[in-house]
Amino acid sequence: VPPRRISVSPTSPMRQRELSDPWPYNFDHKHPKWYHLLLSTLFTPLFVLRFLLLVGALVLFALSAALSQISPVLFNMAVKMSSRTVLFCFGIFRVTIHGRMDDKARVLVCNHLNGHLDGFIIMAAFGTRFPLVLNKAVGNIPLLGLPFRAMGCIFVDMEKSTGTVARIRKHITAGNAICIFPEGGTTTGGMLLKFRTGAFTLEQPILPAVLSFKDSPWFVNAAAEGHVLESSKWSYLWLVMSQPYHSVHLEILPTYKPTESDNQDAEEFAENVRKHMARQTKNSKLWLLARPYRAYKARMELTMD
């Protein structure tokens, strides 16, 4: 059952009490399953064309790795262009970016909405500026893993994350930047789960960013399709790629500089950044959930049942 709506600050004690117990997920904006299936069937020819284009876009993305040894500037341009082409294949025609970029920032922290697309959205916006922390399985994909490795992405075992923070710290110390999704998994949007503390042990200023998928007249939030429809990867691909049009909003927030207290307590640092994101965002309304990703996922499964 959706929680009672309240019009108070997302960081106020009242709002925190409201969010601590109820399940803050609102299905009011979702269409019935038959609606998605009907429209996806009507637009199946669009899916076929986009799928063929996607294959070509991924090949170009893989080949862009060769440019990393020739010209970093050309490599950056190739990653941006191929990433935008991949997004186009998923019906995302536009990535709107708001906010001012902090050129000195080395750690980008972003909410996580779509495991397939969020990385390409970051690359479409920033190119090779912020290498990603990715599942090691991505790096093992033939050809596709090459540009990610050329960018300097860090691959981690999601089951055994031992040594990940040390590798990221070494990466940062060498003068590189990194993009981290600290929630540890994807949500259906409009919320921030409890952050994992790895990124907040680095004692670095944090550049926060908020992703939001803008609903098209035909479909709802693409990030929610897999959760709401309980679809397999192939049916999810069909549903999302047959959308006529979709857009993504990326809001870059002011840099959060840690205090001495933050540097001594990673959990406090992470929570302060979460509150900073909810307070500073102007284009998205974010619920602050006390749950980590595993608890959120378990509750989603109960909700879907």
LOMIVEX-909255 format. One record per residue: residue in one letter; z, x, y negated of N, C-alpha, C, O in turn; residue number from 0. Coordinates in pm, whole numbers, plus 50000, padded with zeros to 5 digits. Atoms other than C-alpha are relative to their C-alpha. Example, Ala and Ser with C-alpha at 12.3 -4.5 7.8 and 13.67 -1.06 7.14 Angstrom:
BEGIN
> rest/nz/nx/ny/caz/cax/cay/cz/cx/cy/oz/ox/oy/nr
> a/50000/50089/50119/50780/51230/50450/50000/50090/49880/50066/50194/49882/0;
> s/49994/49918/50119/50714/51367/50106/50073/49923/49891/50090/49974/49780/1;
//
This chain:
BEGIN
> rest/nz/nx/ny/caz/cax/cay/cz/cx/cy/oz/ox/oy/nr
> v/50000/50085/50118/50000/50000/50000/50000/50088/49877/50083/50179/49867/0;
> p/50003/49918/50122/49907/50148/49660/50130/49987/49923/50190/49880/49923/1;
> p/49875/50006/50075/50205/50234/49443/49984/49920/49871/49873/49896/49824/2;
> r/50001/50069/50128/50300/50045/49132/49951/50095/49891/49999/50208/49881/3;
> r/50053/49916/50107/50104/50179/48836/50098/50005/49883/50156/49903/49844/4;
> i/49912/49984/50114/50309/50318/48549/49929/50082/49894/49856/50176/49927/5;
> s/50069/49932/50108/50189/50434/48209/50096/50095/49930/50135/50072/49816/6;
> v/49912/49899/50057/50411/50737/48152/49940/50136/50028/49843/50148/50104/7;
> s/50049/49864/49981/50358/51112/48138/50007/50039/50147/50107/50010/50212/8;
> p/49999/49963/49857/50260/51256/48482/50109/50100/50034/50139/50118/50152/9;
> t/49897/49900/49971/50532/51520/48446/50141/49950/49965/50237/50026/49975/10;
> s/49869/50053/50037/50816/51291/48335/50083/49977/50125/50028/49957/50234/11;
> p/49913/50026/49885/51121/51246/48563/49973/49866/50065/49979/49853/50188/12;
> m/50030/50132/49946/51032/50878/48601/49879/50006/50090/49878/49949/50200/13;
> r/50123/49990/49921/50684/50963/48725/50026/50078/50129/49972/50043/50234/14;
> q/49970/49921/49882/50822/51225/48963/50074/49918/50104/50047/49930/50224/15;
> r/49929/50085/49905/51061/50973/49118/49906/49898/50063/49918/49867/50182/16;
> e/50096/50099/49950/50778/50722/49151/49910/50062/50106/49870/49994/50201/17;
> l/50095/49935/49909/50562/50978/49331/50067/50063/50120/49998/50102/50215/18;
> s/49933/49927/49893/50828/51126/49557/49996/49925/50133/49995/49988/50238/19;
> d/49993/50077/49878/50830/50839/49808/49874/49920/50033/49829/49924/50148/20;
> p/50114/50084/49964/50529/50601/49781/49879/50083/50039/49874/50204/50014/21;
> w/50125/49935/49963/50188/50685/49917/49901/49978/49888/49841/49871/49881/22;
> p/50081/50022/50120/49988/50739/49596/49851/50014/50025/49786/50105/49972/23;
> y/50144/50000/49977/49641/50665/49724/49950/49859/49981/49998/49766/50046/24;
> n/50046/50133/50038/49451/50375/49580/49863/49973/50059/49766/50043/50027/25;
> f/50128/50033/49938/49177/50215/49788/49920/49899/49918/49813/49856/49960/26;
> d/50064/50107/50077/49084/49969/49511/49856/50035/49962/49771/49946/49951/27;
> h/50134/49962/50045/48778/50173/49408/49905/50026/50116/49790/50065/50094/28;
> k/50084/49973/49883/48646/50205/49764/49923/49875/50040/49974/49763/50031/29;
> h/50081/50109/49948/48365/49991/49900/50022/49989/50150/50067/50085/50212/30;
> p/49985/50014/49855/48370/49852/50257/49906/50095/50074/49806/50142/50020/31;
> k/50079/49907/49919/48232/50065/50537/49856/49953/50014/49763/50034/50010/32;
> w/50137/50051/49982/47931/49835/50587/49913/50028/49878/49792/50045/49890/33;
> y/50072/49974/50125/47835/49893/50222/49939/50139/50004/49822/50157/49970/34;
> h/50049/49863/49990/47805/50269/50278/49888/50012/50103/49785/50076/50078/35;
> l/50099/49990/49893/47616/50229/50603/49868/49935/49962/49761/49988/49993/36;
> l/50121/50071/50041/47368/49978/50458/49920/50083/49900/49799/50102/49917/37;
> l/50072/49924/50102/47283/50186/50152/49950/50134/50054/49841/50179/50017/38;
> s/50045/49874/49941/47267/50508/50354/49876/49978/50086/49787/50063/50089/39;
> t/50117/50032/49919/47019/50340/50590/49877/49980/49911/49768/50026/49943/40;
> l/50111/50024/50092/46805/50226/50297/49946/50130/49941/49826/50143/49915/41;
> f/50040/49875/50063/46800/50578/50155/49983/50114/50100/49988/50231/50063/42;
> t/50021/49896/49898/46742/50762/50484/49881/50090/49969/49891/50210/49991/43;
> p/50110/49908/50036/46398/50892/50367/50043/50106/49898/49995/50219/49901/44;
> l/49948/49905/50098/46583/51055/50077/50079/50110/50070/50072/50227/50032/45;
> f/49923/49902/49923/46815/51223/50326/49909/50100/50069/49937/50220/50068/46;
> v/50093/49911/49930/46521/51365/50523/49942/50104/49904/49939/50223/49936/47;
> l/50056/49907/50099/46362/51518/50211/50104/50101/49954/50075/50220/49940/48;
> r/49895/49911/50048/46692/51660/50092/50045/50098/50108/50079/50213/50078/49;
> f/49959/49912/49892/46778/51802/50432/49901/50117/50013/49942/50232/50031/50;
> l/50100/49894/49994/46449/51994/50441/50015/50096/49882/50002/50217/49898/51;
> l/49978/49917/50118/46512/52118/50088/50127/50084/50014/50131/50198/49969/52;
> l/49874/49929/49979/46868/52215/50186/49979/50123/50087/50036/50229/50060/53;
> v/50029/49885/49912/46738/52440/50465/49940/50113/49917/49980/50229/49931/54;
> g/50063/49899/50085/46516/52620/50212/50098/50061/49901/50094/50181/49876/55;
> a/49902/49951/50097/46799/52646/49958/50099/50096/50064/50138/50196/50003/56;
> l/49906/49912/49931/47034/52799/50214/49935/50133/50039/50001/50237/50038/57;
> v/50073/49875/49971/46768/53052/50316/49993/50087/49876/50017/50208/49883/58;
> l/50005/49925/50126/46723/53154/49951/50137/50056/49965/50149/50168/49916/59;
> f/49864/49954/50026/47101/53176/49914/50032/50122/50086/50093/50218/50039/60;
> a/49974/49888/49910/47118/53406/50217/49923/50125/49955/49976/50236/49959/61;
> l/50083/49886/50043/46833/53625/50088/50049/50061/49869/50018/50176/49839/62;
> s/49951/49948/50128/47006/53661/49751/50093/50119/50019/50114/50196/49925/63;
> a/49910/49889/49974/47246/53906/49915/49931/50135/49978/49996/50232/49940/64;
> a/50074/49874/50017/46971/54171/49900/50001/50045/49854/49992/50165/49826/65;
> l/50002/49966/50142/46982/54154/49518/50130/50069/49955/50133/50133/49850/66;
> s/49871/49942/50040/47346/54267/49512/49992/50152/49990/50066/50213/49913/67;
> q/50016/49855/50002/47232/54624/49578/49898/50045/49896/49889/50163/49863/68;
> i/50107/49967/50096/46945/54607/49329/50046/49977/49856/50036/50066/49771/69;
> s/49957/50036/50135/47085/54428/49024/50108/49893/50007/50080/49781/50048/70;
> p/49893/50102/50002/47423/54252/48989/49966/49881/49912/50007/49768/49942/71;
> v/50037/50110/50089/47278/54045/48705/49906/49903/50072/49925/49782/50066/72;
> l/50092/50085/49925/46991/53918/48921/50071/49929/50114/50042/49814/50145/73;
> f/49922/50060/49891/47232/53857/49208/50082/49882/49948/50088/49777/50012/74;
> n/49922/50107/50061/47454/53650/48979/49911/49879/49969/49951/49765/49995/75;
> m/50093/50109/50032/47154/53443/48861/49954/49930/50126/49943/49807/50129/76;
> a/50047/50058/49875/47031/53393/49218/50107/49913/50065/50076/49807/50119/77;
> v/49890/50077/49943/47374/53274/49336/50018/49868/49924/50038/49764/49985/78;
> k/49988/50121/50081/47396/53026/49046/49888/49901/50032/49914/49782/50055/79;
> m/50115/50089/49978/47045/52887/49102/50001/49940/50139/49979/49820/50155/80;
> s/50000/50051/49862/47072/52859/49480/50116/49903/50022/50103/49806/50097/81;
> s/49885/50091/49987/47417/52697/49452/49969/49864/49937/50002/49761/49994/82;
> r/50037/50128/50063/47285/52434/49210/49897/49925/50083/49897/49802/50085/83;
> t/50099/50065/49914/46995/52368/49447/50068/49935/50119/50031/49824/50159/84;
> v/49924/50058/49889/47239/52313/49734/50069/49872/49955/50066/49772/50027/85;
> l/49934/50119/50053/47435/52068/49520/49900/49887/49977/49931/49770/50002/86;
> f/50105/50099/50021/47111/51891/49427/49965/49929/50131/49940/49809/50133/87;
> c/50032/50059/49869/47043/51838/49797/50105/49899/50045/50077/49811/50126/88;
> f/49894/50095/49967/47375/51655/49822/50009/49888/49896/50107/49813/49894/89;
> g/50004/50108/50097/47280/51423/49536/50074/50031/49871/50087/49944/49785/90;
> i/49929/49963/50122/47474/51614/49271/49899/50061/49904/49864/50179/49915/91;
> f/50101/49955/50094/47227/51641/48986/50058/50078/49883/49988/50156/49819/92;
> r/49944/49941/50120/47470/51756/48722/50142/50050/50025/50224/49982/50086/93;
> v/49865/49944/50000/47775/51982/48699/50039/50019/49853/49990/50110/49787/94;
> t/49957/49993/50139/47945/51922/48365/50124/50087/49989/50222/50066/50059/95;
> i/49889/49906/50017/48175/52201/48248/50059/49983/49861/49988/49988/49761/96;
> h/49928/50012/50126/48438/52152/47979/50112/50104/49996/50166/50142/50100/97;
> g/49892/49903/50014/48691/52396/47843/49947/50138/49965/49827/50164/49975/98;
> r/50036/49865/50042/48692/52755/47727/50036/50101/50108/50148/50101/50160/99;
> m/49981/49898/49898/48651/53043/47970/50084/50116/49945/50061/50163/49834/100;
> d/49918/49883/50035/48913/53319/47960/49939/50121/50072/49954/50136/50193/101;
> d/50070/49886/49940/48714/53639/48016/50094/50102/50063/50051/50184/50145/102;
> k/49905/49904/49945/49031/53833/48096/50065/49951/50129/50132/50028/50198/103;
> a/49934/50058/49882/49142/53599/48375/49945/50059/50129/49825/50080/50143/104;
> r/50040/49947/49870/49136/53737/48727/50029/49904/50115/49974/49920/50225/105;
> v/49964/50095/49894/49286/53448/48924/49966/49858/49954/50029/49805/49863/106;
> l/50038/50139/50027/49115/53108/48916/50061/49912/50108/50041/49936/50227/107;
> v/49937/50094/49908/49313/52824/49075/49941/49863/49975/49933/49817/49861/108;
> c/50070/50128/50014/49141/52493/49144/50046/49903/50108/50081/49943/50218/109;
> n/49975/50101/49898/49213/52165/49320/49883/49996/50098/49774/50044/50068/110;
> h/50098/49992/49891/49023/52111/49644/49961/49860/50045/50044/49786/50099/111;
> l/50045/50135/49968/48812/51798/49699/49905/49993/50118/49907/49896/50194/112;
> n/50104/50006/49897/48530/51885/49936/49981/50138/50061/49936/50231/49993/113;
> g/50009/49871/49934/48536/52166/50191/49860/50056/50007/49843/50177/50017/114;
> h/50138/49954/49993/48155/52181/50200/49945/50041/49864/49861/50131/49856/115;
> l/50068/49987/50129/48078/52171/49829/50078/50074/49893/50018/50131/49802/116;
> d/49921/49944/50110/48367/52303/49620/49965/50146/49971/49957/50186/49855/117;
> g/50038/49861/50021/48272/52666/49675/49867/50013/49927/49851/50099/49840/118;
> f/50130/49996/50068/47913/52598/49570/50012/49952/49855/49938/49999/49768/119;
> i/49978/50044/50138/48041/52414/49260/50054/50116/49916/50010/50138/49803/120;
> i/49944/49884/50071/48246/52720/49161/49891/50104/49976/49883/50162/49868/121;
> m/50106/49900/50016/47946/52948/49221/49892/49951/49904/49835/50031/49830/122;
> a/50098/50053/50095/47713/52715/49029/50050/50015/49857/49970/50032/49765/123;
> a/49943/49989/50133/47951/52734/48734/50022/50144/49955/49996/50179/49840/124;
> f/49960/49865/50037/48062/53097/48744/49917/50110/50065/49937/50228/50034/125;
> g/50078/49898/49931/47810/53274/48967/50088/50085/50089/50165/50032/50169/126;
> t/49921/49908/49917/47965/53582/49126/50129/50043/49931/50199/50132/49980/127;
> r/49882/49960/50078/48244/53603/48864/50129/49987/50078/50217/50072/50069/128;
> f/49878/50024/49923/48508/53458/49098/49966/49989/50149/49932/49881/50196/129;
> p/50015/50010/49854/48470/53547/49468/50104/49904/50057/50210/49883/49998/130;
> l/49917/50105/49943/48625/53288/49696/50086/50051/50115/50052/50150/50179/131;
> v/49921/49980/49878/48901/53291/49956/49952/49895/50099/49971/49775/50077/132;
> l/50068/50092/49908/48724/53138/50257/50050/50015/50143/50108/50117/50180/133;
> n/49975/49994/49856/48777/53056/50621/49911/50107/50062/49793/50117/50028/134;
> k/50077/49890/49941/48667/53353/50831/49877/49951/50076/49782/50027/50096/135;
> a/50115/50056/49929/48431/53119/51019/49876/50000/49913/49764/50012/49963/136;
> v/50114/50000/50093/48212/53104/50707/49933/50136/49999/49811/50146/49995/137;
> g/50056/49865/50002/48170/53479/50707/49926/50035/50127/49845/50129/50128/138;
> n/50066/49972/49872/48056/53468/51069/49870/49923/50018/49799/49943/50117/139;
> i/50125/50075/49991/47768/53227/51002/49883/50097/49978/49879/50165/49876/140;
> p/50114/49908/50016/47442/53421/51057/49928/49978/49867/49901/49864/49829/141;
> l/50071/49998/50128/47268/53509/50727/50083/49943/49885/50097/50007/49781/142;
> l/49927/50064/50110/47479/53267/50520/50125/50079/49960/50170/50072/49846/143;
> g/49881/49922/50031/47778/53497/50543/49971/50121/49913/50062/50176/49851/144;
> l/50035/49878/50073/47587/53783/50378/50027/49991/49849/50092/50081/49796/145;
> p/49972/50006/50145/47595/53664/50012/50148/49986/49969/50196/50039/49868/146;
> f/49856/50011/50023/47962/53569/50044/50066/50137/50011/50155/50170/49932/147;
> r/49945/49865/49985/48039/53920/50167/49957/50089/49883/50035/50171/49834/148;
> a/50049/49921/50113/47822/54071/49893/50075/49969/49871/50092/50055/49785/149;
> m/49921/50040/50117/48022/53875/49634/50140/50061/50001/50204/50074/49897/150;
> g/49864/49950/49987/48344/54023/49767/50100/49894/50040/50220/49909/50017/151;
> c/49910/50106/49956/48484/53700/49911/50096/50052/50106/50063/50144/50181/152;
> i/49898/49960/49903/48800/53734/50120/50007/49894/50109/50026/49776/50081/153;
> f/50002/50093/49886/48789/53577/50467/50135/50006/50071/50186/50114/50102/154;
> v/49867/50007/49939/49111/53460/50625/49998/49910/50121/49916/49818/50132/155;
> d/49979/50085/49883/49220/53314/50955/50097/49891/49959/50213/49919/49927/156;
> m/49918/50110/50048/49354/52970/50866/50123/49978/50088/50222/49920/50043/157;
> e/49887/50017/49909/49584/52976/51170/50099/50116/49986/50220/50098/50002/158;
> k/49916/49880/50013/49715/53330/51115/49967/50067/49866/49876/50148/49857/159;
> s/50028/49950/50135/49730/53411/50745/50075/50129/49968/50088/50166/49851/160;
> t/49925/49877/50022/49931/53731/50792/49913/50106/49932/49801/50133/49975/161;
> g/50071/49894/50071/49826/54001/50547/49902/49953/49895/49841/50034/49827/162;
> t/50097/50053/50097/49615/53769/50331/50040/50035/49856/49956/50078/49777/163;
> v/49954/49973/50135/49828/53813/50019/49982/50148/49966/49944/50182/49854/164;
> a/50016/49856/50023/49822/54193/50058/49854/50034/49972/49825/50119/49888/165;
> r/50142/49975/50022/49442/54187/50080/49956/49950/49862/49877/50016/49794/166;
> i/50034/50054/50132/49414/53966/49770/50057/50090/49890/49992/50115/49789/167;
> r/49938/49912/50099/49656/54191/49582/49919/50129/49983/49899/50177/49872/168;
> k/50083/49880/50006/49447/54496/49671/49870/49973/49927/49822/50056/49850/169;
> h/50124/50043/50064/49135/54308/49560/50019/49989/49848/49934/50034/49771/170;
> i/49971/50016/50143/49295/54222/49223/50028/50135/49935/49983/50162/49824/171;
> t/49966/49868/50053/49433/54573/49174/49876/50084/49974/49875/50169/49885/172;
> a/50125/49925/50017/49080/54710/49210/49919/49951/49881/49810/50002/49853/173;
> g/50069/50050/50119/48983/54511/48901/49911/49881/50025/49833/49843/49937/174;
> n/50084/50115/49966/48819/54216/49077/50073/49869/49970/50195/49866/49951/175;
> a/49944/50134/50019/48872/53844/49025/49994/49924/50132/49931/49970/50228/176;
> i/49996/50079/49877/48934/53574/49285/50017/49853/49966/50079/49819/49865/177;
> c/49981/50144/50013/48916/53195/49322/50076/49951/50122/50038/49978/50236/178;
> i/49914/50047/49892/49187/53026/49527/50019/49849/49987/50037/49797/49877/179;
> f/49968/50143/49993/49234/52662/49635/50140/49990/50062/50151/49984/50185/180;
> p/49863/49984/49947/49616/52666/49670/50056/49880/50074/50163/49889/50134/181;
> e/49950/50116/49927/49651/52316/49815/49990/50021/50151/50062/49957/50228/182;
> g/50012/49972/49857/49540/52454/50152/49915/49903/50076/49902/49915/50198/183;
> g/50086/50098/49936/49309/52161/50225/49946/49903/49896/49985/49908/49780/184;
> t/50064/50092/50094/49101/51885/50070/50075/49868/49990/50141/49824/50084/185;
> t/49944/50134/50022/49220/51557/49921/49887/49908/49957/49772/49950/49942/186;
> t/50099/50097/50045/49041/51243/49814/49993/49991/49848/49926/49903/49794/187;
> g/50009/49994/50145/49093/51331/49448/50111/49923/49931/50175/49837/49990/188;
> g/49901/50069/50080/49325/51219/49170/50142/50043/50025/50236/49977/49980/189;
> m/49865/49956/49966/49621/51417/49302/50002/50152/50017/49898/50215/50034/190;
> l/49979/49859/49971/49763/51765/49342/50110/50010/50105/50223/49968/50082/191;
> l/49900/49978/49897/49938/51854/49665/50087/50119/49964/50057/50194/49871/192;
> k/49914/49884/50020/50219/52106/49682/49921/50127/50026/49855/50139/50129/193;
> f/50078/49878/49989/50068/52451/49626/50064/50098/50098/50187/50110/50105/194;
> r/49954/49884/49925/50094/52733/49874/50026/50113/49900/49964/50118/49793/195;
> t/49951/49905/50100/50259/53030/49707/49926/50133/49997/49957/50218/49913/196;
> g/50067/49871/49993/50021/53313/49800/49946/50050/49867/49967/50165/49829/197;
> a/50062/49960/50127/49834/53316/49468/50102/50028/49892/50071/50092/49791/198;
> f/49898/49991/50105/50160/53306/49276/50098/50114/50024/50199/50125/49955/199;
> t/49922/49878/49978/50306/53625/49420/49931/50120/49937/49981/50233/49945/200;
> l/50080/49890/50055/50041/53832/49240/50046/50042/49860/50005/50146/49810/201;
> e/49949/49971/50135/50224/53819/48903/49885/50017/49900/49886/50107/49816/202;
> q/50117/49998/50088/49894/53748/48728/49990/49869/49923/50030/49764/49974/203;
> p/50028/50126/50069/49802/53494/48458/49903/49915/50083/49814/49968/50150/204;
> i/50079/50092/49920/49645/53187/48617/49905/49921/49911/49948/49861/49812/205;
> l/50098/50085/50068/49325/53023/48495/49980/49874/50084/49914/49882/50188/206;
> p/50012/50121/49919/49348/52661/48621/49869/49927/49970/49817/49932/49859/207;
> a/50119/50084/50016/49047/52436/48676/50019/49874/50083/50083/49876/50189/208;
> v/49987/50129/49932/49024/52070/48778/49861/49945/50030/49779/49928/49940/209;
> l/50125/50060/49956/48735/51928/48979/50017/49849/50014/50120/49802/50062/210;
> s/50000/50144/49975/48651/51559/48978/49857/49955/50023/49765/49996/49952/211;
> f/50131/50055/49969/48358/51373/49133/49985/49868/49925/50068/49778/49938/212;
> k/50026/50123/50075/48211/51108/48906/49921/49902/50086/49815/49935/50139/213;
> d/50064/50101/49915/48121/50788/49090/49865/49957/49944/49850/49938/49823/214;
> s/50131/50052/50039/47760/50678/49084/50001/49848/50016/50096/49794/50074/215;
> p/50003/50145/49983/47657/50310/49067/49986/49957/50146/50015/49842/50180/216;
> w/50027/50038/49861/47571/50321/49438/50112/50037/50096/50142/49962/50189/217;
> f/49901/49950/49905/47844/50521/49606/50129/50035/49929/50133/50051/49807/218;
> v/49873/49956/50056/48206/50613/49559/50012/50151/50015/49918/50217/50059/219;
> n/49973/49857/49999/48360/50958/49540/49954/50067/50128/50002/50034/50237/220;
> a/50052/49933/49882/48168/51186/49774/50108/50075/50075/50099/50092/50197/221;
> a/49892/49926/49934/48486/51381/49843/50080/49912/50094/50147/49963/50184/222;
> a/49918/50090/49920/48644/51072/49997/49929/49947/50123/49993/49887/50210/223;
> e/50075/50064/49893/48367/50975/50237/50052/50038/50138/50070/49951/50224/224;
> g/49955/49956/49868/48488/51184/50529/50134/49941/50038/50157/49911/50155/225;
> h/49869/50056/49973/48842/51051/50496/49991/49850/50024/50047/49798/50121/226;
> v/50001/50146/49995/48761/50685/50436/49923/49947/50120/49964/49850/50183/227;
> l/50087/50051/49894/48486/50645/50694/50027/50063/50135/49966/50024/50235/228;
> e/49966/49934/49875/48637/50874/50959/49874/50045/50073/49861/50025/50194/229;
> s/50130/49966/49944/48290/51012/51015/49999/50140/50059/50081/50224/50024/230;
> s/50023/49867/49948/48170/51309/51216/49928/50081/49893/49888/50028/49790/231;
> k/50065/49915/50100/48017/51605/51035/49857/49956/49974/49812/49959/49859/232;
> w/50141/50038/50018/47661/51483/51095/49988/49866/49929/49902/49850/49842/233;
> s/50007/50129/50069/47727/51123/50991/50048/50014/49855/49998/49946/49766/234;
> y/49954/49973/50136/47919/51253/50689/49886/50060/49918/49865/50022/49803/235;
> l/50113/49938/50067/47619/51469/50600/49896/49895/49963/49842/49898/49852/236;
> w/50098/50107/50024/47389/51167/50629/50047/49909/49886/49969/49874/49798/237;
> l/49948/50091/50101/47616/50947/50418/49994/50062/49860/49953/49996/49764/238;
> v/49992/49937/50132/47658/51198/50135/49862/50038/49947/49834/50021/49828/239;
> m/50132/49953/50046/47301/51334/50124/49904/49886/49972/49797/49909/49915/240;
> s/50086/50114/50030/47153/50984/50104/50045/49928/49872/49996/49820/49840/241;
> q/49963/50056/50130/47329/50917/49774/49886/50021/49901/49833/50131/49894/242;
> p/50106/49980/50099/47071/50858/49500/50041/50097/49890/49961/50180/49848/243;
> y/49961/49917/50114/47275/51028/49230/50152/50014/49997/50226/49920/50026/244;
> h/49858/49975/50013/47614/51187/49179/50019/50114/49900/49927/50193/49880/245;
> s/49974/49891/50094/47777/51419/48924/50142/50052/50020/50229/49983/50074/246;
> v/49871/49934/49984/48068/51660/48916/50048/50049/49864/49970/50098/49783/247;
> h/49940/49953/50125/48304/51741/48632/50096/50115/50033/50183/50101/50118/248;
> l/49912/49885/49984/48470/52084/48612/50065/50028/49865/49999/50063/49768/249;
> e/49925/49979/50123/48741/52117/48351/50080/50130/50008/50166/50146/50095/250;
> i/49927/49873/50006/48865/52466/48263/50117/49983/49904/50097/49950/49787/251;
> l/49880/50022/50079/49222/52449/48137/50049/50131/49938/50006/50239/49978/252;
> p/49945/49879/50060/49416/52692/47917/50072/50087/50104/50134/50036/50197/253;
> t/49938/49905/49908/49541/53004/48095/50152/49984/49998/50212/49971/49891/254;
> y/49855/50005/49990/49898/52985/48222/50052/50142/50022/50018/50207/50121/255;
> k/49943/49867/49989/50089/53307/48162/50142/49991/50057/50226/49920/50001/256;
> p/49870/50014/49934/50387/53353/48394/50114/50060/49917/50096/50159/49847/257;
> t/49879/49949/50062/50738/53402/48259/50069/50096/50098/50025/50111/50212/258;
> e/49924/49912/49911/50989/53649/48402/50056/49921/50118/50061/49970/50231/259;
> s/49948/50087/49894/51140/53361/48597/49892/49967/50102/49919/49964/50222/260;
> d/50111/50029/49909/50800/53273/48742/49972/50117/50093/49951/50098/50213/261;
> n/50030/49881/49920/50742/53630/48859/50107/50030/50104/50082/50102/50201/262;
> q/49893/49978/49903/51075/53626/49040/50005/49891/50106/50066/49910/50211/263;
> d/49997/50113/49906/51018/53291/49215/49860/49940/50010/49816/49868/49921/264;
> a/50138/50045/49984/50671/53216/49351/49990/49848/50008/49894/49790/49958/265;
> e/50003/50147/49990/50756/52852/49430/50014/49936/49863/49946/49838/49833/266;
> e/49985/50052/50136/50872/52792/49074/49872/50023/49920/49830/49936/49844/267;
> f/50126/49967/50066/50557/52965/48945/49892/49899/50039/49822/49845/49953/268;
> a/50101/50093/49951/50335/52745/49164/50022/49859/49945/49927/49792/49905/269;
> e/49970/50135/50049/50513/52426/49057/49973/49989/49851/49926/49885/49804/270;
> n/50026/50003/50144/50490/52518/48689/49851/49994/49970/49809/49929/49874/271;
> v/50146/50005/50018/50115/52574/48722/49949/49860/50032/49862/49808/49962/272;
> r/50038/50137/49965/50080/52236/48894/50028/49904/49885/49943/49822/49849/273;
> k/49963/50086/50112/50264/52064/48610/49913/50029/49878/49876/49939/49803/274;
> h/50087/49959/50111/50057/52261/48358/49862/49935/50015/49804/49889/49916/275;
> m/50131/50061/49976/49736/52131/48520/50003/49851/49973/49912/49797/49910/276;
> a/49989/50145/50022/49855/51769/48519/50018/49967/49853/49971/49864/49805/277;
> r/49974/50024/50142/49968/51800/48158/49878/50029/49913/49855/49959/49815/278;
> q/50108/49954/50086/49662/51977/48019/49867/49930/50023/49784/49924/49933/279;
> t/50129/50061/49972/49378/51793/48191/49978/49877/49913/50069/49796/49893/280;
> k/50034/50111/50088/49200/51545/47965/49900/49904/50063/49884/49791/50017/281;
> n/50105/50081/49940/48929/51413/48194/50036/49946/50137/49958/49871/50197/282;
> s/49958/50047/49868/49124/51349/48514/50148/49963/49994/50226/50026/49923/283;
> k/49860/50037/49986/49450/51172/48598/50048/50050/50135/49995/50012/50239/284;
> l/49954/49935/49877/49644/51372/48854/50140/49954/50038/50233/49960/49957/285;
> w/49868/50028/49944/49929/51251/49072/50056/50132/50052/49984/50213/50109/286;
> l/49934/49881/49948/50179/51524/49155/50076/49962/50126/50182/49899/50118/287;
> l/49937/50032/49873/50265/51491/49523/50092/50113/50043/50060/50230/50023/288;
> a/49907/49899/49950/50563/51670/49673/49960/50047/50139/50017/50142/50193/289;
> r/50040/49968/49862/50383/51681/50009/49908/50121/50006/49821/50136/49920/290;
> p/50102/49897/49973/50205/51991/50143/49882/49936/50073/49886/49818/50106/291;
> y/50122/50055/49944/49860/51950/50296/50021/49937/50137/49968/49829/50164/292;
> r/49983/50054/49865/49974/51898/50656/50065/49863/49998/50025/49774/50074/293;
> a/49936/50131/50012/50203/51611/50556/49904/49897/49942/49902/49781/49983/294;
> y/50100/50089/50060/49926/51463/50341/49899/49956/50106/49865/49838/50115/295;
> k/50100/50032/49898/49676/51482/50629/50057/49905/50103/49990/49811/50145/296;
> a/49937/50089/49903/49922/51320/50871/50014/49859/49943/49993/49761/50014/297;
> r/49985/50133/50062/49986/51037/50624/49864/49932/49986/49853/49810/50001/298;
> m/50134/50056/50009/49610/50992/50572/49961/49937/50133/49905/49828/50138/299;
> e/50035/50051/49867/49567/50949/50948/50074/49870/50029/50018/49778/50088/300;
> l/49924/50124/49982/49842/50687/50954/49942/49889/49915/49935/49774/49959/301;
> t/50060/50100/50089/49681/50509/50658/49871/49946/50057/49844/49826/50050/302;
> m/50128/50043/49945/49343/50503/50827/50019/49916/50125/49935/49831/50156/303;
> d/49973/50081/49883/49499/50361/51143/50039/49857/49960/50065/49773/50047/304;
//
